[in-house]
Amino acid sequence: MRTLKRLALASAAVFTAGAAQAAPATTWAYSAKTGVGASYEAYVDGAYKAGGKTGAVSKVWFSIADGVLTETMYGLIHEAQIKQMRIAVQTATGLAVEGADTTSKTEYLHVDAAGRPLSPAYKITTTDKQGRFVIEKRIFTDPDRDSLFVRVTVKALKGPVTPTLVLEPHMANTGGGDTGAASTTALTAYEGKAFLSFKGTKPFAKASASMLKDGDAVLGLKATTTSAKGAIVLTGQLPAVAKESTFDFAMGFGPDAKAADATAAATLKTGYPEVLARFNGEGARVGWEDYLASLTELPRLREASEDGGKLVQASALMLKVQEDRTHAGALIASLSNPWGDTVDATKSSTGYKAVWPRDFYQCAMALAALGDKETPLAAFHYLPTVQVGPRTPGNKGDGGWFLQKSHVDGTPEWVGVQLDQTAMPIMLGWKLWKLGWLSEPELKTYYGKMLKPAADFLVRGGKVDLGWNHATITPPFTQQERWEEQGGYSPSTTAAVIAGLVVAGDIAEAAGDKASAETYRRTADAYSAKVEARMVTTKGAFGDGHYYLRLNSDQDPDNKSPVEERNGQAAVPEDRMLDAGFLELVRYGVRRADDPAIVASLPKLDDQAMEDLYRVRYDFTFPGVEGRFPGWRRYGVDGYGEDVKTGANYGQDDQMRPGQRGRVWPIFTGERGHYELALASLGGKPDAAAVRKIRDTYVRAMELFANEGLLIPEQVWDGVGAESPHGYARGEGTDSATPLAWSHAEYVKLLRSVSDGQVWDNYAPVKARFSR
């Protein structure tokens, strides 16, 4: 994540301040998901293809927000086909629509005796604010087909009600260009080679297809037309409900209308009980229960949790759900489009449904921490897909580095060079080798075709010539740091580069390339020797002036050179922008936890008396929970979030505003927990009291940041400035992105580290070389 990742909405170079623009013709849905799901599919020889123990491969993903079915993908994981489907209910006293007029509750359909989720199948209950009705939806995919099952139960509480399904297609990942038709038999839509058919076991009472008007899909309830083109709305009226009625529906997808309709019909014929049982993996069926049972470390990670293992079990599901089912091992950042309810959907956008090698590394390492021996290996095998080289479309420059952001099929999307994203694939390969999961012969093969080019780039850099990027990279100066916004010497990036080069030395030696091994280690030594000289100021504006900078654009950390303007925030001197990136030096083993510069930096990072613009740490309390729990922003002066003056979403109306403010990220609570464990482990195994404190503080905080669907957000509301229109409580996830795969990965890795008594991401040869 990051922000040019976080310029997932757009970069500051594209957005400019000015008069407000007209709202987009159509947008994506609210991004604070309380549920995401897909079928579990077993690999066949490390790939996704039919014929394995789970049969056909289902390529459908769904999401839930505000009690509503939202973006549902078919094909590749980023290819959304609908924006949302709501239910509008006509009552004796007026019309009510799910979301605006209801409260909601998200629960898992299939749980164990302790209440831990066993599959990402959901029961969503929406309750009318005026007490006139309750709607229960049960949602999951058909693991044998490209379809989604939706069971709807409507309960009328104050007289008969008439429900109508309001479906907003966004076929082929756009909100325009669709062709739709409606009949009492089915609601259909298509664009290009993506077709949808939504039908029930019984006919609709009425149906319509119409153009979206004024961005309000509910106006489609008045339509009498049965076909439409463009940005469209499909409606299907259900029979009136006097007391309680249940309706079963399937949303089928396919490469043509006939296939989509047949898929939906087959799912309905199989029926609710059997489709759900297959999804769950009940009895002899192979499904999500089997995946969880395969995670050898999950039982002890549950023991390390503070909630009885609910969140770690949900995290295991979330990490595996967010993998493409065509390109095995392609782990994305999030099944969401940040601040989607104000993002223009007339143009195709992946949002966070794409590959960033940094997020990818975090997820693969977390899955390995759970004891998943297959997915991290598939992920490693996938990595050449996103490494820049002669086969990269449009590349005319030096290769070896990894794409900033790409589609799961390897199509380049953003082409900035981030050196940590080049180091982390090497680190992952070393870890899998040492775990015994990546054989030495295979390691040697990947050394030649992937790891050596990456390590060589970390040593020499090179001339980039891809898309807009024509920069010359001179490591360890990175074109973009881990938040994808500025170039310079970054503590977090440098930590990964040093670690990557040291373990590359081990791999090169195993491959018989002793000359390269020496080069990699010698270069790591040189980079390490200059860490403090390049990135630690002794003349800073805060405290005693001694601390790590977030970023330095030159060789002098004391000259107060400005950090570039980003996300609407004005440029500030480098010494006035703090972050916790320096803790990565400890995590990977480049510096000891008691290193003087590390220790000196912590009080400034934690200063809660600091002006909000520069302040990084915020502590939270939660109703009914004793204690205060720490959280940190990405960095001071971060503008990647809601506007403090108006409460508007980030980048709303395609503009950057000076009032935008990045909020607190749960990731950093996990990162700090890892640091505290490293500190407690300096003398050997940490004592029980230290581990208990880490669990009670950092593990518990991450659990409290999760929502009722056990999903951990990218950002939580810190309470600074104007309220969001969504009315967040402090500590509640925002519309940024939920679930964030990295957030779940950090939580899982923290549990593994606590359980092991040592940091999971620590690299023994790095520690031995620099921080014994």
N, C-alpha and C positions, 0 to 999 in steps of 0.2 A: 504494500500500500504505500502510500507515499503521496505524492500529490501530483506529480505529474500523473501519478496514478490518480492522484487525487485531483489531478486535473483530468480526472476521468470524465468530467463534464466538458472540459475544454481547457486550453492553456491560457495563461494570462496574456500571451501574445495575440490570442484570438479575441478575447473579451476586452472591451474597452469601456470606460465610463462614459456616461452620457444620458440622454433622455430615455425614459422607460420605453421599451418596445412592446408591441402587441403580444399577448399571450400566444403560445404555440397553438396550432390548430388541434393538435392532440398530443398527449403526454404519455409517459409511462406511469406506473402505479407507485403508491407509497412504498418506501424501501425498508421500513422497519418491520421486517418479516417476523412472524411468530411461528412459522413453519415452512420448511422446504422438504421436498421428498423426491424420490426416484426409486426404481426397483433395484434390488441387489442382483448383479450379474456376475457369475463366476468367469474367470479367465479360462481360455483354452490356449495352452502353450504361451501364456503371458499376453494374450491378445483377446479382444472382444470379438467373438464370432459364434454362430450357432453351432450346436452339437455338443456343448458341455453339459454339466450337471444341472444348469439352470435353463437349458433349452434355448429358445429364441432370445435375442437381445432386445430388450425394450429401450427405446431412445426417447423417453419422455421424462421431463422434470417439471415440478410445479412449485408454486410459492403461495403463501398465505399472509395477508396483512389486514389488520383492522377487521378481522372476522370474515374476510372476503377472499375468494380464490383470485390470485393475481397472476403475474406473468407465468405462462406455461410454455415450456420449450419442447420442441420436437426436432429431431435430426442431430445437429451438433448442439452442444450445451448452451451456446449463446443465441440460438435461433428461436426467439420468442414467437409465439403464434397468437397469443391473446394478451390483452392488457389486463382485463379482469372480468369476472362474472359475479354480478350481484343479484340479489333477489329484492324486488320491489313488492310491497304488500299493500293492497287496497283494503282498508278497513272502513267501518261505518263512520268513523270520524276523520277520515283522510288517508292520504298516501304516506307510507313510511318506506325508506330505502336503507338497506344494510349499509353500515358504515356511518353515515351522517345521523341516522335516527335510532341507532342501536348501540348497545354495549356488547362486548364480545369476550369469549373465553376460549383459550386453546388448550387442548389436552391430547395426550397420546392415546391412540386406540388400543395399543397392545403393550402392556407393561408386565414386569415380573412381580413377584410377591412383595417386593420392597418399593414398588412404584416406579422402577427404572424403565425407561423406554426400551422396547425390544424391536421396534421398527419405526420408520418415519411415516406412519399412517396416523391421521389426525381426526379428532372429533372437535368441530368448531361450533360453538353455541353463540348465536346472536340473539339478544333480548331487546325487544322494543322498549324504548325509554318511557313510553306511556303505558306499558304493561298489557298491550293488546295481543301480543303473540310472541312465541319463541321459535327460532329455527335452529335445527341441528343439522350440520353437514358432516358427512364422513367421507374423507378424501384420501385416495391412494392410487397408484398406477397398477396397470395389469402387467405383471412381469413377463408375460408371454406375447404381448402385443404392444403396438405403439398407441396406447390409449390410457385415458384417465377415468377412474370410476368415481362417481359422486352420488352418494345417497343423501337425499334431502328429506327431513321430517319437519313438518310444519304443525305447530300447536296453536290453535286459536283459543284465546283466554277470555275475550270479552265480546263474543259474537263471531259470526262467520267472517273469514278473510279470503281474499283472492290473491295468491302469489303469482308473480311473473318473473321469469329469469331474464336478466338483462346482460347480454354477452357482447363484449367489445373486442372483436378480432383485431389483431395486429400481425397479420400473416407476413411471413418472410421477414420478420423482425422490423417491420415498420407500421406506423399507424395510418398509412394511406395506401392507395393503389389496390385495395382489396375488392374482390367481387363476392357478394353475398346473396344468399337466397334463403327464404323461410317458408316452411309448410308445416302442417300439423304433424308431419312425420319426422322432420329433422331441420335443424339450423345448420347451414353450410357456408363455408367461406374458402376462398383460395387466392393466392397470388403466386405467380411463377409455378414452381413445382411443389409447393406446400399446400395441401388440402386438409380441411377440417370438416368433420361431421359430428354434430352434437344431437343426440337423440335419447329417448327414454324407452322404458318398457311399455309405456302407454302413450298415445298421441297427445300433443298439446291441444288445449282448447282453442287457442288462437295463436298465430305467429305473424311476425312482421320483420322486414328488413328495410332499413332506411339510412340515409346519410346522417352522420353526426352533425348536430346543429349547435353552434355557440359553445362547443366543447362539453355539452351536457348530454350524456347518454340517456338520461332518464326521459328526455323529450321523445325518445324513440317509442315510449309506451303509447303515444298518441298516433303513431304511424299506422297506415292501412296498407302500405305498399309491401310487396313480398320479394323485391329484388333491389339491389343497390350496388353502386360502385364508388370507390374512394375510401374515405374514413367512414366506416359503417358501424351500425348498431343492429344486433339481432335480438329479438324478444320472443319468448315462448311462454304463453300464459298457461298456468296449471288450473285444474278444476278447483272450484271453491272448496274451502276446508271449514267444516262446521266445528269439529273438535280437534282431530289429529289425523294426519295422513302422511304416508311415506312414499317417496318417488325415487326410482333408481334411474341414473343417467350415465352415459359413457360419452366421452369426447375422443373420437377416433381420428388419427392422422394417417396420411399416406401420400404417395407421389401423384395420385389422381383421385377424382371424386369417388369412383367405385371402390377403390382400395380403402379410403378413409371411412366410407359408410360400412363396408364389410367388417372392418376392424372394430368399429363401435358396436355393431350388431353382435359380433362374436363375443365380445367382452360381456355384453348384457346377457347373452345366452348362457355363458359360463356361470354367471350369477354372483351376487355379492359375497356369500359365504366362502365360495371356493376361490374367487379371485383374491380376497383378503387373506385366506389361509396360505395361498401360494406366495403372496407378497411377504407375509410374515415368516414363512418357512416352517409352518407347523407340521408336526409329525414327520412323515417321510419326505415331505416337500422340502426343497432347498431354497432358502430365502434369507432374510435379514437375521433371524435367530442363528443361523449357521455362521454368518459372518462374525457376529459378536462372539460366538463360541470359539472361533478360530484365533481370537486375540489373546495370546498366552499371558500377556502382562496385565490385562484388564482387571482381573480379580484384585491384585495388590494395589493397582492405582485407585480402585474404588475404596480400598482401605485407607489410602492416603488423603481421600477427599474429606470435606466437612459436611457434605449433604447426603451421605449414604451412597454415593456413586451415581446419582441421577445425572449430573451435568457431564461427567466423563463418559458415561454411556451415550448420552445425546451427542457429545462431541465426536465420538467414534463414528456415529451415524452421519453426522454433518460432514465430516472430512471425506468420507467415502461417497456420499451422495454427490459432492461437488467435483466429481471426476467425469470427463467425457466418456461416452460409451461407444465411440468409434475409435478414438485414439487413446488406447490404454495408457494409464499413467499421467494423462493430461489433467493436472490439478489446477482448478481455477481459484480466483480470489474470493468470489461471492456470487451467489445466485440473486443478484440485485443490480439495479441501476441507481447509483447514489442520488438522493433527492429527486427520485424519479417522477414524483407528482408535479414537478415544474420543468422537467426536461423534455425538450421537443422530440417527439417520436416520429416525425415525418421522415427523418433520416435514420438509416440503420445504425445502431449503436450497440456495442457489446457491454457497455458499462463495466462492471467488475467481472463479468463472465468471460474471462480471458486469462492467459498465462503470463504471470510475472515470475521469473526464476527465483526471486527473493521469497515471495509468498509460497511458491512451489516448494522451495527448500524447507521452509518452516513446516508445511503440511507433511511432506515426505518424512521428515525427522519425527514428527509427532506420531504418524502412523507406525513408524518403526518402534517408537517408544511404547506403543500399545501391543507390540508383538505381531503386527501384520507383516509377514515376511514377503508377501507378493506385491502389494501396491507400491511400496518404495522402490522395489527392483524394477517394476514396470515404469515407474516415474524416471528412474535413472536411464533406462533404455530409451525413453521418449526424448530425452534432452537434446540429442542431435537435431531434432526437428526444429528447435528454436535457437540453434547456434548459428552465428553468421559465418558464411563461407562462400565458396564459388557457386553453390546451388541456391543461395538466398536470392529471391527475385529482386532485381535492381541493384544488387551489391556490386560495386566496382572498387571497393577499398579493401583494407586489411581485415582479416577475419579472426576467429578465435573467441571473440566476445559473444555474449548472448543478448538476444533482442530484449529491449526494454519491456515491451508488451506485444503479445501476438494472439491471434486466433488459435484455437486448439489444433488446427491443421497446419500451423506454422506460418500462416500469412502474416507478414509484418504489419503492425498497427502503429506503434511508436518506436522510434529508432534512436533514442538517446543512449549513451554509453554509461552504464552504472557498474563500477568495478566490483562491487560486492556481488552483483548478479553473475559475474564471471567467475568469482572465487567459489561461490556456494556449490555449484555442481561438482567441483573438485572435492570439496569437503564432504558432500553426500556420498560420492564414490568411495572415499577413504573409509567412511563410517560403515557402509555396507560391506566393504571388503573385510574390515576388522570384526564385524559381526558374523562373518562366515557365510553371508548370503550371496555375495558377489564373488565368484570363483576367481582365482588368480589368473587363469588363462583369459577369462573374459575381461578382467581388469586390464590386462596387457593390451587386449584388442581395443578397448575404449581409451586407453592411454594414447595410443597412436592416432585414433580418429577424432577424439574429442578433448581429452584432459590435457594433453601436451599443448595443443593450440591455445587452449584457455590459459594455461600457466605461462606460456610464452608471451601472450598478450599482457598478462599482469607484470611481466618483467620489462618488456620493450614498448608496450603500447602500439600505436600505429596510426596510420592515416585512414580515417573513416570516409566512406563515400557511399552513402545509402540514404535515399530520400532527401530530406532537407539537410542531413547531417554531413558536413565536410570537415569536421574538426580533426585535429591531430591530438591524440591522447598520450599523455606522458605520466604513467603511474608513479606514485600513488595518487596523484591529482586526478580526481574523478570528474567527468563532465556533469554527472548528476549524483547526488548522495541518495540515501535510502528513501527520502521523501520526494525525490524526483523533481526538485525545484531549482537547485543551484549547483554550481560547480565549485570545486575547491578541495582542500585537505579536510577530510571528515573522519573523526574518531571511529565511528561505527563502520564506515567503509574500509578504512585502513585496517581495522581489526580483522575483518573478513579476508582482506587481501593477504595480510601476513599469515593468517591461519591457512588459507588456501595454498600459499606457496610452500609452507613447511610440510603440509601433508602431501603436496605434489612431489616434494623431494622423496618422500617414502615410496610413493607410487612409481616414480621414475627409476628409483633404485631397484625396485622389484621387477621392473620391466627391462633391467640391464642397461639403462641410460644413465650412467654415473655422472657424466659431464653435466647433463641437465639437472640432475639431482643437486649437484653442488651449486649450480647457478641459482636454482630456486631458493635454496637455503641461504645462500650468501645475500641474495636480494632481499629476502625477508629480514635478515639481520640489519641490512642497511635501512630499510623502511622503519623497523622498530627503533633503531638508534635515534631517529629524528622525530619520533612521535611527539615528545614534549616540546621540542624546539619549534615545531610547526604548529602545534594545536593547543598549547597551554599558555595562557596569559598570566603574567604576574602584575599587570597594571590595569586590571579590569575595573569596570564601574561598580561591581557588586561586592559587598563584604570586604575582605582584605585584598581583593583584586587577584587572587590566585585560584584559577579554575580552568577546566577545559572549555574551549569554544565549541559551539555547535559546528562551525565551519570556518575555515580560513582560506581566503582567496589567493594568498601569497605566502611567502616564507616567514613573515613576521607576524606573530600573534599579538603583538603589543601596539600595532600602529593604527588600530581602530578603523581599518578600511571598511567600507559599507558592504553589507550583505544585500544582494540584489532584491529589488521589489518583486513581491509575488502575492497573488491572491488578493489584490487590492490594498495590501499593507505597504506603507512607505518603507524605503530602505532605512536600515538602522546600522550603527557601528557594530562590527562583529562581536564586540565584547558585551553587547546588550541583548544578545540572543542566546539563551541557554537551552540545552536539552540533555537527555540522559544517554545519548549515543555512546559516551565514553565507557558506559558499563559493559558494552560489548567486548571491550578489551579484556575485561575480567572473564566474561562468559567463555570466550574461546581459549583463554590461557595466555594471552599476550602480556597481561599485567596481573600482579597479585591484587587481591581485594584490599589489602592494606597499603597499597602503593600511595605515596604521599600526595601525588597530584589527583588521584582518584578520591582519596579521603577529603582533600581540600575542596573538591568540587561539590560534594554532597550538600553541605549547608546552603549553598547558593541555589542549588536545584530545588531544595525543600523549603525555601523561604516563603511562607504564606503571607507575610506582611508586605510583599512586593506589590507594586502597581499591577493591576490585572493584565495590562498589555504585555508585560514581561514575565509575569508569574507563570510557573509551570505546574506546581503541586496544588491540589485541592483535596481536602479530606471530606468524606461523606458519612452520613448516618442514614440508617434505614429503619422504618417503623417496625417496632417489636424486636429489634436486634440490638443487643448491647455492644457498645464500642464505636470507634471511628475507623474508617477504612480509607486508605490512601489511593489517590489517582493522579495521573500526570498527563499534561498536554504533550503533543509532539515536541513543541518548543515554544518559547516565548515569541510573541509577534506572529503567531501562526494565524493565517486568514482562511483556513480551509474549514469553514463551518458557517453557521447561521449568523445573520447580521444582528449586532448588539443594539442597533438603533431601531430597527423595524421588525426584527424576528424573521425576516425573509430567508428563504433557503439560500444556500451557497450558489453563486452564479446565476441567480434567478434573472430572467429576461436576458440571458446571455451577456451579463455584465459583471465585472468585478467592482466591489464596493469597499471603501476604507473601513466600514463597520463590520466586515466579515471577521468571524472569530472561530478558530479551531478549538474544539472542546476536548474533554478528557478521553483518552483511549485506554481501555482495559488492558491492552497489550503491555503497557508500561508497568502496571501493577505486577504482572507476571515477571517482567524483566527485573524489577527490583527484588522480587522474591528470590530469583536466581542469584542476584548479587549477594543478598543476605545469607543465602546458603553457602556461597563460596567463602564469604567472610567467616562464617561459623565453622567452615571445614579447614581452615588454615592449619590447625594443629593435628589434623587427621579427621576421623569420623566426627560429624557434629553431634553435640550432646542432645539428649532428648528434649530438654527445655528449649533449646534454640529451634529445633525442628517444630515443636509445638507452637512456638511464637510465629514461625513462618506460616504454618498452616492456619492458625487463628487469624492472622492478619492478611496475608497475600492470597492464599488459596480461597479463604472465605470471601474476600472482597471480590474476586473474579466470579464466584458463584452468585454473589448478590447483584452484580452488574448484568447477569443473564436475565432474559425476560421469562414470561410464564411458559413459553414454548421451549425453554432451556437453550435459547440461542443467544450468543454473546455478540454484542454490536461492535462496530468500528469505533463509534464515539458515544459517550454518555453526556447528558446535559449537566453543565456546571453551575447553572443559575445566574450567569453573568449577563447583564443587559436585558433587552426586551424579551418577553416570552415568545416562543414559537407559536404559530397558529395551532400547533398540535398540543399545546399545553403540557409540555413535559414536566415531570417531577425531577428534582435533582437525583442524579445517579441512574436515570432511565435512558435507554438507548434512543438516539435521535434518528432522523430520516436519512442519515449518511449511508450506512450499509449494514444490514443484518440478515443472515449471520456473516461475520467476517471469518473466513477460514483461518487466518493468522491468529485471531483472538482465541479460537478453539484450540489451535495448535499450541499456542503459548501456555494455555491452561493445562493441556495434556502433558506437555513437557515439564511443567512445574511439578505436577504430581509424580512423574517419573523421577525427577531429580530428588524430590523429597523422599520418595520411597527408596531410592538408591543411596541417599546420603551424599550425593555428589552431582554436579551439574551435568545434565545429559549432553549438552552441546559443547562441553569442554573437550579439547583435543590434547591427548597426552603428550605427543611430541612437541606441540606448541608450548604447553606448560613447562615441559622439561627444558626447553630451550630458553625461555624468557622469564618464567615466574615461579620457579621452585621455592 
